[in-house]
Amino acid sequence: MKLRMRFGKKGIVKFIGHLDMMRYFQKAFRRANVDIRYSQGFHPHPYLSFASPLGVGLESCGEYLDMEVNSYDDLEAMKDAVNAQMTEGITVYSIHHLPDDAKTSMSIIAAADYQIDFREGMAPCDKETLNSAVLHFMESPEIRVIKKTKKSEREMDIRPLIYEMYVTSRGGIWMQVAAGSVTNLKPELVMETLCKQEGLSCDSYGWLITRCDMYTDTGNEQEGRHLVSLDAFAG
């Protein structure tokens, strides 16, 4: 039986890396008596997978973990039992059942929302100037950057990967960008490019980045993009 969990990661735990988070959840599930399904063979491993690794130093209220269990009685009781084992800063918001043929969230993720706030006194400019800069940035027909990977670097146009971006009433920035294994755009790269292109102060220490949610795309070529939160998608 397949389940999908939505959880948040805030505070000091934002500095815990992806692999350590995976090991942490495995131990928490054992303590909470969650009947996780394991693979067969000499080195059995639990059927657990995150939708997308969260960068170290980023907070989130929209993380997803898919799991397979042998049995369960009540999902609300399971959520409470797991939360009872969580350290401060990690909260499970929901757990829901998936069809047996459902694909993992890792394989269907298409976009993610991010909120960027600024440490006190470290905004790149005043709100009005920032709003004008973001509007001008989004009007650009193309935004070319050098994207570096572990093996190489290449020039690419990231404008088609920025679906939406605006300045919030609080003076921060909200953006929705492409995410997933095929095309994944980091909010840090968007911010660096915005500051460089628009001549703004660029100090990444002042950025407080939160991933708000992740989506799958149920649209097609005729209808266009149709994003659905992984929390609501069970297909």
Contacts in CASP RR format, 6 or more apart in sequence:
PFRMAT RR
TARGET T0000
AUTHOR 0000-0000-0000
METHOD contacts of the structure
MODEL  1
MKLRMRFGKKGIVKFIGHLDMMRYFQKAFRRANVDIRYSQGFHPHPYLSF
ASPLGVGLESCGEYLDMEVNSYDDLEAMKDAVNAQMTEGITVYSIHHLPD
DAKTSMSIIAAADYQIDFREGMAPCDKETLNSAVLHFMESPEIRVIKKTK
KSEREMDIRPLIYEMYVTSRGGIWMQVAAGSVTNLKPELVMETLCKQEGL
SCDSYGWLITRCDMYTDTGNEQEGRHLVSLDAFAG
1 68 0 8 1.000
1 69 0 8 1.000
1 70 0 8 1.000
1 71 0 8 1.000
1 72 0 8 1.000
1 97 0 8 1.000
1 100 0 8 1.000
2 66 0 8 1.000
2 67 0 8 1.000
2 68 0 8 1.000
2 97 0 8 1.000
2 98 0 8 1.000
2 99 0 8 1.000
2 100 0 8 1.000
2 102 0 8 1.000
3 66 0 8 1.000
3 67 0 8 1.000
3 68 0 8 1.000
3 69 0 8 1.000
3 72 0 8 1.000
3 75 0 8 1.000
3 95 0 8 1.000
3 96 0 8 1.000
3 97 0 8 1.000
3 98 0 8 1.000
4 64 0 8 1.000
4 65 0 8 1.000
4 66 0 8 1.000
4 67 0 8 1.000
4 95 0 8 1.000
4 96 0 8 1.000
4 98 0 8 1.000
4 105 0 8 1.000
4 230 0 8 1.000
4 231 0 8 1.000
4 234 0 8 1.000
5 64 0 8 1.000
5 65 0 8 1.000
5 66 0 8 1.000
5 67 0 8 1.000
5 79 0 8 1.000
5 82 0 8 1.000
5 92 0 8 1.000
5 94 0 8 1.000
5 95 0 8 1.000
6 62 0 8 1.000
6 63 0 8 1.000
6 64 0 8 1.000
6 92 0 8 1.000
6 93 0 8 1.000
6 94 0 8 1.000
6 95 0 8 1.000
6 230 0 8 1.000
6 231 0 8 1.000
7 62 0 8 1.000
7 63 0 8 1.000
7 64 0 8 1.000
7 65 0 8 1.000
7 90 0 8 1.000
7 91 0 8 1.000
7 92 0 8 1.000
7 93 0 8 1.000
8 59 0 8 1.000
8 60 0 8 1.000
8 61 0 8 1.000
8 62 0 8 1.000
8 63 0 8 1.000
8 89 0 8 1.000
8 90 0 8 1.000
8 91 0 8 1.000
8 92 0 8 1.000
8 93 0 8 1.000
9 16 0 8 1.000
9 21 0 8 1.000
9 54 0 8 1.000
9 59 0 8 1.000
9 60 0 8 1.000
9 63 0 8 1.000
9 89 0 8 1.000
9 90 0 8 1.000
10 59 0 8 1.000
10 60 0 8 1.000
10 61 0 8 1.000
10 89 0 8 1.000
10 90 0 8 1.000
10 91 0 8 1.000
11 59 0 8 1.000
11 89 0 8 1.000
12 88 0 8 1.000
12 89 0 8 1.000
13 87 0 8 1.000
13 88 0 8 1.000
13 89 0 8 1.000
13 90 0 8 1.000
14 56 0 8 1.000
14 57 0 8 1.000
14 58 0 8 1.000
14 59 0 8 1.000
15 56 0 8 1.000
15 57 0 8 1.000
16 24 0 8 1.000
16 56 0 8 1.000
17 53 0 8 1.000
17 55 0 8 1.000
17 56 0 8 1.000
18 50 0 8 1.000
18 53 0 8 1.000
18 54 0 8 1.000
18 55 0 8 1.000
21 50 0 8 1.000
21 54 0 8 1.000
22 48 0 8 1.000
22 50 0 8 1.000
24 87 0 8 1.000
24 90 0 8 1.000
25 48 0 8 1.000
25 65 0 8 1.000
26 36 0 8 1.000
26 46 0 8 1.000
26 48 0 8 1.000
28 82 0 8 1.000
28 85 0 8 1.000
28 86 0 8 1.000
29 36 0 8 1.000
29 46 0 8 1.000
29 67 0 8 1.000
29 82 0 8 1.000
30 36 0 8 1.000
31 85 0 8 1.000
32 78 0 8 1.000
32 81 0 8 1.000
32 82 0 8 1.000
32 84 0 8 1.000
32 85 0 8 1.000
33 81 0 8 1.000
34 67 0 8 1.000
34 69 0 8 1.000
34 72 0 8 1.000
34 78 0 8 1.000
34 81 0 8 1.000
34 82 0 8 1.000
35 69 0 8 1.000
35 70 0 8 1.000
35 71 0 8 1.000
35 72 0 8 1.000
36 46 0 8 1.000
36 47 0 8 1.000
36 48 0 8 1.000
36 67 0 8 1.000
36 68 0 8 1.000
36 69 0 8 1.000
36 70 0 8 1.000
37 46 0 8 1.000
37 47 0 8 1.000
37 67 0 8 1.000
37 68 0 8 1.000
37 69 0 8 1.000
37 70 0 8 1.000
38 44 0 8 1.000
38 45 0 8 1.000
38 46 0 8 1.000
38 47 0 8 1.000
39 45 0 8 1.000
39 46 0 8 1.000
39 47 0 8 1.000
46 67 0 8 1.000
47 67 0 8 1.000
47 68 0 8 1.000
48 65 0 8 1.000
48 66 0 8 1.000
48 67 0 8 1.000
49 65 0 8 1.000
49 66 0 8 1.000
49 67 0 8 1.000
49 104 0 8 1.000
49 105 0 8 1.000
49 106 0 8 1.000
50 63 0 8 1.000
50 64 0 8 1.000
50 65 0 8 1.000
50 66 0 8 1.000
50 105 0 8 1.000
50 106 0 8 1.000
51 63 0 8 1.000
51 64 0 8 1.000
51 65 0 8 1.000
51 66 0 8 1.000
51 104 0 8 1.000
51 105 0 8 1.000
51 106 0 8 1.000
51 109 0 8 1.000
51 214 0 8 1.000
51 230 0 8 1.000
52 106 0 8 1.000
52 109 0 8 1.000
52 112 0 8 1.000
52 179 0 8 1.000
52 180 0 8 1.000
52 184 0 8 1.000
52 214 0 8 1.000
54 60 0 8 1.000
54 63 0 8 1.000
54 211 0 8 1.000
57 209 0 8 1.000
58 209 0 8 1.000
58 210 0 8 1.000
58 211 0 8 1.000
59 208 0 8 1.000
59 209 0 8 1.000
59 210 0 8 1.000
59 211 0 8 1.000
60 210 0 8 1.000
60 211 0 8 1.000
60 212 0 8 1.000
61 93 0 8 1.000
61 210 0 8 1.000
61 211 0 8 1.000
61 212 0 8 1.000
61 213 0 8 1.000
62 93 0 8 1.000
62 211 0 8 1.000
62 212 0 8 1.000
62 213 0 8 1.000
62 214 0 8 1.000
62 231 0 8 1.000
63 211 0 8 1.000
63 214 0 8 1.000
64 105 0 8 1.000
64 214 0 8 1.000
64 230 0 8 1.000
64 231 0 8 1.000
66 98 0 8 1.000
66 104 0 8 1.000
66 105 0 8 1.000
66 106 0 8 1.000
72 78 0 8 1.000
75 95 0 8 1.000
75 96 0 8 1.000
75 97 0 8 1.000
78 95 0 8 1.000
79 92 0 8 1.000
79 94 0 8 1.000
79 95 0 8 1.000
82 92 0 8 1.000
82 95 0 8 1.000
83 91 0 8 1.000
83 92 0 8 1.000
86 92 0 8 1.000
94 231 0 8 1.000
96 231 0 8 1.000
96 234 0 8 1.000
97 234 0 8 1.000
98 234 0 8 1.000
98 235 0 8 1.000
99 234 0 8 1.000
99 235 0 8 1.000
102 234 0 8 1.000
102 235 0 8 1.000
103 235 0 8 1.000
105 214 0 8 1.000
105 216 0 8 1.000
105 230 0 8 1.000
106 181 0 8 1.000
107 181 0 8 1.000
108 216 0 8 1.000
108 230 0 8 1.000
108 233 0 8 1.000
109 179 0 8 1.000
109 180 0 8 1.000
109 181 0 8 1.000
109 214 0 8 1.000
109 215 0 8 1.000
109 216 0 8 1.000
109 230 0 8 1.000
110 178 0 8 1.000
110 179 0 8 1.000
110 180 0 8 1.000
110 215 0 8 1.000
110 216 0 8 1.000
110 217 0 8 1.000
110 227 0 8 1.000
111 163 0 8 1.000
111 176 0 8 1.000
111 177 0 8 1.000
111 178 0 8 1.000
111 179 0 8 1.000
111 214 0 8 1.000
111 215 0 8 1.000
111 217 0 8 1.000
111 227 0 8 1.000
112 176 0 8 1.000
112 177 0 8 1.000
112 179 0 8 1.000
112 211 0 8 1.000
112 212 0 8 1.000
112 213 0 8 1.000
112 214 0 8 1.000
112 215 0 8 1.000
113 174 0 8 1.000
113 175 0 8 1.000
113 176 0 8 1.000
113 211 0 8 1.000
113 212 0 8 1.000
113 213 0 8 1.000
113 214 0 8 1.000
113 215 0 8 1.000
114 174 0 8 1.000
114 175 0 8 1.000
114 176 0 8 1.000
114 177 0 8 1.000
114 187 0 8 1.000
114 209 0 8 1.000
114 210 0 8 1.000
114 211 0 8 1.000
114 212 0 8 1.000
115 168 0 8 1.000
115 172 0 8 1.000
115 173 0 8 1.000
115 174 0 8 1.000
115 209 0 8 1.000
115 210 0 8 1.000
115 212 0 8 1.000
116 172 0 8 1.000
116 173 0 8 1.000
116 174 0 8 1.000
116 175 0 8 1.000
116 187 0 8 1.000
116 191 0 8 1.000
116 207 0 8 1.000
116 208 0 8 1.000
116 209 0 8 1.000
116 210 0 8 1.000
117 170 0 8 1.000
117 171 0 8 1.000
117 172 0 8 1.000
117 207 0 8 1.000
117 208 0 8 1.000
117 210 0 8 1.000
118 124 0 8 1.000
118 171 0 8 1.000
118 172 0 8 1.000
118 206 0 8 1.000
118 207 0 8 1.000
118 208 0 8 1.000
119 205 0 8 1.000
119 206 0 8 1.000
119 207 0 8 1.000
119 208 0 8 1.000
122 203 0 8 1.000
122 205 0 8 1.000
122 206 0 8 1.000
123 130 0 8 1.000
123 171 0 8 1.000
123 172 0 8 1.000
124 130 0 8 1.000
124 195 0 8 1.000
124 200 0 8 1.000
124 201 0 8 1.000
124 202 0 8 1.000
124 203 0 8 1.000
125 133 0 8 1.000
125 200 0 8 1.000
125 201 0 8 1.000
127 167 0 8 1.000
127 171 0 8 1.000
129 200 0 8 1.000
130 167 0 8 1.000
130 171 0 8 1.000
130 172 0 8 1.000
130 173 0 8 1.000
130 200 0 8 1.000
131 166 0 8 1.000
131 167 0 8 1.000
133 194 0 8 1.000
133 198 0 8 1.000
133 199 0 8 1.000
133 200 0 8 1.000
134 165 0 8 1.000
134 166 0 8 1.000
134 167 0 8 1.000
134 173 0 8 1.000
134 194 0 8 1.000
136 198 0 8 1.000
137 143 0 8 1.000
137 165 0 8 1.000
137 194 0 8 1.000
137 197 0 8 1.000
137 198 0 8 1.000
138 162 0 8 1.000
138 165 0 8 1.000
140 159 0 8 1.000
140 197 0 8 1.000
141 159 0 8 1.000
142 157 0 8 1.000
142 159 0 8 1.000
143 157 0 8 1.000
143 158 0 8 1.000
143 159 0 8 1.000
143 162 0 8 1.000
143 193 0 8 1.000
143 197 0 8 1.000
144 155 0 8 1.000
144 156 0 8 1.000
144 157 0 8 1.000
144 158 0 8 1.000
145 155 0 8 1.000
145 156 0 8 1.000
145 158 0 8 1.000
145 189 0 8 1.000
145 193 0 8 1.000
146 153 0 8 1.000
146 154 0 8 1.000
146 155 0 8 1.000
147 153 0 8 1.000
147 154 0 8 1.000
147 155 0 8 1.000
147 156 0 8 1.000
147 158 0 8 1.000
147 189 0 8 1.000
158 185 0 8 1.000
158 189 0 8 1.000
158 190 0 8 1.000
158 193 0 8 1.000
160 178 0 8 1.000
161 177 0 8 1.000
161 178 0 8 1.000
161 183 0 8 1.000
161 185 0 8 1.000
162 175 0 8 1.000
162 176 0 8 1.000
162 177 0 8 1.000
162 178 0 8 1.000
162 185 0 8 1.000
162 190 0 8 1.000
163 176 0 8 1.000
163 177 0 8 1.000
163 178 0 8 1.000
163 225 0 8 1.000
164 174 0 8 1.000
164 175 0 8 1.000
164 176 0 8 1.000
165 173 0 8 1.000
165 174 0 8 1.000
165 175 0 8 1.000
165 176 0 8 1.000
165 190 0 8 1.000
166 173 0 8 1.000
166 174 0 8 1.000
167 173 0 8 1.000
167 174 0 8 1.000
168 174 0 8 1.000
173 191 0 8 1.000
175 187 0 8 1.000
175 190 0 8 1.000
176 227 0 8 1.000
177 185 0 8 1.000
177 187 0 8 1.000
177 190 0 8 1.000
178 184 0 8 1.000
178 185 0 8 1.000
179 185 0 8 1.000
179 214 0 8 1.000
179 215 0 8 1.000
187 209 0 8 1.000
188 204 0 8 1.000
188 207 0 8 1.000
188 209 0 8 1.000
191 202 0 8 1.000
191 204 0 8 1.000
191 207 0 8 1.000
192 202 0 8 1.000
192 204 0 8 1.000
194 200 0 8 1.000
195 201 0 8 1.000
195 202 0 8 1.000
196 202 0 8 1.000
213 229 0 8 1.000
213 230 0 8 1.000
213 231 0 8 1.000
214 229 0 8 1.000
214 230 0 8 1.000
215 227 0 8 1.000
215 228 0 8 1.000
215 229 0 8 1.000
215 230 0 8 1.000
216 227 0 8 1.000
216 228 0 8 1.000
216 230 0 8 1.000
216 233 0 8 1.000
217 225 0 8 1.000
217 226 0 8 1.000
217 227 0 8 1.000
217 228 0 8 1.000
218 226 0 8 1.000
218 227 0 8 1.000
218 228 0 8 1.000
218 233 0 8 1.000
219 225 0 8 1.000
219 226 0 8 1.000
END
